[in-house]
Protein backbone atom coordinates (compact mmCIF):
# COMPACT_ATOMS: atom_id res chain seq x y z
CA UNK A 1 0.00 0.00 0.00
CA UNK A 2 1.43 3.40 -0.93
CA UNK A 3 2.09 6.00 1.75
CA UNK A 4 -0.61 8.23 0.21
CA UNK A 5 -3.28 5.57 0.86
CA UNK A 6 -2.30 4.47 4.37
CA UNK A 7 -4.15 6.00 7.32
CA UNK A 8 -2.31 9.06 8.58
CA UNK A 9 -1.62 10.45 12.02
CA UNK A 10 -2.54 14.06 12.74
CA UNK A 11 -1.03 16.46 15.26
CA UNK A 12 -3.31 19.42 15.91
CA UNK A 13 -2.12 22.39 17.99
CA UNK A 14 -5.01 24.78 18.65
CA UNK A 15 -3.36 27.92 19.92
CA UNK A 16 -5.00 31.11 21.13
CA UNK A 17 -4.03 32.89 17.90
CA UNK A 18 -2.52 30.26 15.56
CA UNK A 19 -3.56 26.66 14.85
CA UNK A 20 -0.91 24.31 13.47
CA UNK A 21 -1.30 20.91 11.79
CA UNK A 22 1.10 18.13 10.93
CA UNK A 23 -0.12 15.05 9.08
CA UNK A 24 1.72 12.01 7.82
CA UNK A 25 2.14 8.28 7.92
CA UNK A 26 5.07 5.94 8.40
CA UNK A 27 7.52 6.11 5.55
CA UNK A 28 6.33 9.48 4.27
CA UNK A 29 7.44 13.05 4.84
CA UNK A 30 4.82 14.81 7.01
CA UNK A 31 2.87 17.75 5.63
CA UNK A 32 2.48 20.93 7.68
CA UNK A 33 -0.01 23.81 7.69
CA UNK A 34 -0.88 26.74 9.94
CA UNK A 35 -3.76 29.19 10.11
CA UNK A 36 -5.20 31.88 12.34
CA UNK A 37 -7.38 30.43 15.11
CA UNK A 38 -10.96 31.61 14.65
CA UNK A 39 -12.44 33.56 17.54
CA UNK A 40 -16.12 32.88 16.73
CA UNK A 41 -17.79 29.57 15.91
CA UNK A 42 -15.36 27.02 17.36
CA UNK A 43 -17.27 23.97 16.07
CA UNK A 44 -17.31 25.38 12.54
CA UNK A 45 -13.63 26.25 12.75
CA UNK A 46 -12.64 22.79 13.99
CA UNK A 47 -14.77 21.12 11.30
CA UNK A 48 -12.99 23.19 8.64
CA UNK A 49 -9.58 22.43 10.17
CA UNK A 50 -10.26 18.67 10.14
CA UNK A 51 -11.52 18.80 6.55
CA UNK A 52 -8.31 20.56 5.59
CA UNK A 53 -6.30 18.03 7.59
CA UNK A 54 -7.83 15.14 5.63
CA UNK A 55 -6.79 16.87 2.43
CA UNK A 56 -3.33 17.59 3.88
CA UNK A 57 -2.96 13.94 4.94
CA UNK A 58 -4.01 12.72 1.49
CA UNK A 59 -6.49 10.21 2.91
CA UNK A 60 -8.06 8.89 6.07
CA UNK A 61 -6.77 9.92 9.49
CA UNK A 62 -6.22 7.10 11.95
CA UNK A 63 -5.11 8.98 15.09
CA UNK A 64 -5.35 12.58 16.27
CA UNK A 65 -3.19 14.17 18.95
CA UNK A 66 -4.46 17.58 20.12
CA UNK A 67 -3.00 20.34 22.23
CA UNK A 68 -5.21 23.18 23.39
CA UNK A 69 -4.72 26.59 25.04
CA UNK A 70 -4.06 26.43 28.79
CA UNK A 71 -7.15 28.57 29.39
CA UNK A 72 -9.31 25.65 28.20
CA UNK A 73 -7.96 23.51 31.06
CA UNK A 74 -8.29 25.95 33.95
CA UNK A 75 -11.77 24.79 35.03
CA UNK A 76 -13.79 27.65 33.59
CA UNK A 77 -17.16 27.09 31.94
CA UNK A 78 -15.87 28.60 28.67
CA UNK A 79 -12.84 26.28 28.70
CA UNK A 80 -14.97 23.22 29.39
CA UNK A 81 -17.28 24.15 26.52
CA UNK A 82 -14.33 24.61 24.18
CA UNK A 83 -12.89 21.20 25.11
CA UNK A 84 -16.27 19.52 24.68
CA UNK A 85 -16.75 21.18 21.29
CA UNK A 86 -13.37 19.86 20.16
CA UNK A 87 -14.13 16.40 21.51
CA UNK A 88 -17.43 16.21 19.63
CA UNK A 89 -15.93 17.43 16.35
CA UNK A 90 -12.90 15.18 16.47
Backbone as CSV, one residue per row, in Angstrom:
resi,resn,N_x,N_y,N_z,CA_x,CA_y,CA_z,C_x,C_y,C_z
1,UNK,0.843,-1.162,0.000,0.000,0.000,0.000,0.893,1.231,0.000
2,UNK,0.599,2.207,-0.842,1.433,3.397,-0.927,1.206,4.271,0.293
3,UNK,2.187,5.124,0.594,2.087,6.005,1.753,0.887,6.931,1.638
4,UNK,0.509,7.314,0.407,-0.609,8.229,0.211,-1.944,7.583,0.571
5,UNK,-2.024,6.245,0.587,-3.285,5.574,0.855,-3.348,4.929,2.236
6,UNK,-2.281,4.998,3.004,-2.303,4.473,4.369,-2.941,5.506,5.296
7,UNK,-3.604,5.043,6.353,-4.152,5.999,7.322,-3.031,6.850,7.907
8,UNK,-3.311,8.120,8.091,-2.311,9.060,8.579,-2.553,9.387,10.042
9,UNK,-1.523,9.894,10.684,-1.618,10.448,12.023,-1.658,11.966,11.888
10,UNK,-2.392,12.613,12.776,-2.542,14.062,12.736,-2.167,14.648,14.084
11,UNK,-1.324,15.678,14.062,-1.030,16.461,15.256,-1.696,17.814,15.056
12,UNK,-2.534,18.194,15.991,-3.306,19.424,15.908,-2.997,20.266,17.130
13,UNK,-2.469,21.464,16.914,-2.117,22.386,17.994,-3.021,23.603,17.857
14,UNK,-4.065,23.668,18.698,-5.010,24.780,18.649,-4.508,25.839,19.615
15,UNK,-3.875,26.851,19.083,-3.360,27.924,19.916,-4.364,29.048,20.043
16,UNK,-4.093,29.982,20.933,-4.998,31.114,21.129,-5.088,31.973,19.870
17,UNK,-4.006,32.065,19.111,-4.031,32.891,17.898,-3.690,32.125,16.632
18,UNK,-2.926,31.034,16.747,-2.520,30.258,15.565,-2.794,28.773,15.808
19,UNK,-3.355,28.108,14.805,-3.562,26.663,14.846,-2.591,26.030,13.865
20,UNK,-1.895,24.993,14.320,-0.907,24.311,13.475,-1.293,22.847,13.305
21,UNK,-1.008,22.312,12.116,-1.300,20.915,11.788,-0.050,20.247,11.254
22,UNK,0.091,18.982,11.564,1.098,18.129,10.933,0.408,16.798,10.665
23,UNK,0.520,16.312,9.439,-0.121,15.051,9.076,0.868,14.204,8.288
24,UNK,0.845,12.905,8.554,1.722,12.012,7.825,1.540,10.581,8.274
25,UNK,2.176,9.691,7.554,2.135,8.278,7.918,3.553,7.731,7.826
26,UNK,3.743,6.559,8.378,5.066,5.940,8.403,5.631,5.845,6.987
27,UNK,6.857,6.212,6.839,7.525,6.114,5.548,7.303,7.298,4.636
28,UNK,6.601,8.313,5.108,6.334,9.483,4.274,6.769,10.746,5.008
29,UNK,7.090,11.765,4.256,7.435,13.054,4.844,6.141,13.724,5.297
30,UNK,6.064,14.178,6.547,4.817,14.807,7.013,4.571,16.136,6.303
31,UNK,3.286,16.478,6.203,2.870,17.753,5.634,2.484,18.675,6.785
32,UNK,2.749,19.956,6.624,2.482,20.933,7.677,1.607,22.060,7.149
33,UNK,0.807,22.651,8.037,-0.007,23.810,7.690,-0.241,24.611,8.960
34,UNK,-0.557,25.880,8.811,-0.884,26.736,9.942,-1.888,27.772,9.491
35,UNK,-2.732,28.193,10.418,-3.759,29.186,10.110,-4.109,29.964,11.365
36,UNK,-4.741,31.101,11.195,-5.199,31.876,12.343,-6.333,31.109,13.027
37,UNK,-6.314,31.072,14.352,-7.382,30.432,15.111,-8.594,31.352,15.115
38,UNK,-9.733,30.812,14.702,-10.958,31.608,14.652,-11.440,31.935,16.057
39,UNK,-11.958,33.132,16.224,-12.445,33.561,17.536,-13.928,33.282,17.720
40,UNK,-14.659,33.032,16.643,-16.115,32.878,16.734,-16.564,31.447,16.906
41,UNK,-17.187,30.910,15.888,-17.788,29.570,15.908,-16.704,28.495,15.974
42,UNK,-16.447,28.000,17.177,-15.363,27.024,17.361,-15.668,25.698,16.666
43,UNK,-16.921,25.227,16.734,-17.268,23.973,16.068,-17.051,24.072,14.566
44,UNK,-17.501,25.169,13.973,-17.313,25.378,12.540,-15.840,25.442,12.179
45,UNK,-15.070,26.138,13.000,-13.631,26.251,12.752,-12.959,24.880,12.813
46,UNK,-13.254,24.108,13.859,-12.641,22.787,13.992,-13.060,21.849,12.854
47,UNK,-14.301,21.940,12.429,-14.766,21.124,11.304,-13.980,21.468,10.046
48,UNK,-13.778,22.763,9.796,-12.986,23.186,8.635,-11.535,22.734,8.751
49,UNK,-10.969,22.847,9.959,-9.578,22.430,10.171,-9.429,20.938,9.880
50,UNK,-10.357,20.114,10.375,-10.262,18.667,10.137,-10.477,18.307,8.673
51,UNK,-11.344,19.034,7.990,-11.518,18.797,6.551,-10.220,19.114,5.808
52,UNK,-9.594,20.216,6.183,-8.306,20.557,5.585,-7.225,19.552,5.945
53,UNK,-7.287,19.022,7.148,-6.302,18.034,7.590,-6.419,16.753,6.770
54,UNK,-7.651,16.340,6.459,-7.832,15.141,5.631,-7.208,15.358,4.253
55,UNK,-7.394,16.541,3.728,-6.788,16.871,2.434,-5.266,16.900,2.559
56,UNK,-4.772,17.504,3.632,-3.331,17.585,3.880,-2.727,16.193,4.026
57,UNK,-3.449,15.300,4.709,-2.960,13.937,4.939,-3.035,13.089,3.671
58,UNK,-3.881,13.478,2.733,-4.012,12.716,1.492,-4.854,11.460,1.647
59,UNK,-5.663,11.390,2.690,-6.487,10.206,2.907,-7.038,10.164,4.309
60,UNK,-7.456,9.004,4.746,-8.064,8.888,6.070,-7.066,9.151,7.191
61,UNK,-7.595,9.654,8.299,-6.774,9.919,9.487,-7.079,8.840,10.518
62,UNK,-6.039,8.186,10.998,-6.216,7.102,11.953,-6.196,7.594,13.400
63,UNK,-5.254,8.477,13.719,-5.110,8.977,15.088,-4.955,10.487,15.067
64,UNK,-5.479,11.131,16.122,-5.353,12.579,16.270,-4.782,12.867,17.653
65,UNK,-3.759,13.693,17.698,-3.189,14.175,18.954,-3.428,15.685,18.983
66,UNK,-4.098,16.162,20.030,-4.456,17.580,20.118,-3.799,18.249,21.313
67,UNK,-3.378,19.481,21.112,-3.003,20.343,22.231,-3.944,21.533,22.174
68,UNK,-4.255,22.082,23.314,-5.209,23.184,23.388,-4.625,24.292,24.264
69,UNK,-5.194,25.499,24.174,-4.723,26.592,25.036,-4.900,26.243,26.515
70,UNK,-3.973,26.680,27.345,-4.057,26.427,28.786,-5.372,26.921,29.377
71,UNK,-5.906,28.007,28.856,-7.153,28.573,29.394,-8.314,27.586,29.295
72,UNK,-8.250,26.644,28.338,-9.310,25.646,28.199,-9.268,24.646,29.358
73,UNK,-8.151,24.530,30.041,-7.964,23.506,31.055,-7.977,24.053,32.478
74,UNK,-8.344,25.307,32.636,-8.292,25.945,33.953,-9.568,25.780,34.770
75,UNK,-10.552,25.039,34.269,-11.766,24.786,35.026,-12.894,25.775,34.799
76,UNK,-12.722,26.695,33.855,-13.791,27.654,33.589,-14.874,27.012,32.722
77,UNK,-16.063,27.585,32.764,-17.164,27.094,31.939,-16.801,27.243,30.461
78,UNK,-16.236,28.371,30.079,-15.867,28.598,28.674,-14.832,27.569,28.207
79,UNK,-13.857,27.273,29.050,-12.842,26.282,28.697,-13.427,24.892,28.556
80,UNK,-14.319,24.533,29.470,-14.971,23.216,29.392,-15.797,23.100,28.120
81,UNK,-16.499,24.167,27.764,-17.281,24.147,26.518,-16.376,24.011,25.299
82,UNK,-15.261,24.701,25.303,-14.326,24.613,24.182,-13.773,23.195,24.038
83,UNK,-13.401,22.577,25.159,-12.889,21.195,25.109,-13.961,20.229,24.624
84,UNK,-15.184,20.403,25.105,-16.271,19.517,24.678,-16.576,19.700,23.197
85,UNK,-16.522,20.936,22.721,-16.750,21.177,21.288,-15.699,20.463,20.463
86,UNK,-14.442,20.531,20.888,-13.370,19.857,20.161,-13.568,18.354,20.208
87,UNK,-13.938,17.842,21.358,-14.129,16.397,21.510,-15.236,15.891,20.582
88,UNK,-16.319,16.625,20.481,-17.429,16.211,19.630,-17.078,16.281,18.151
89,UNK,-16.309,17.268,17.765,-15.935,17.430,16.352,-14.900,16.395,15.944
90,UNK,-13.940,16.122,16.836,-12.897,15.177,16.474,-13.390,13.769,16.635
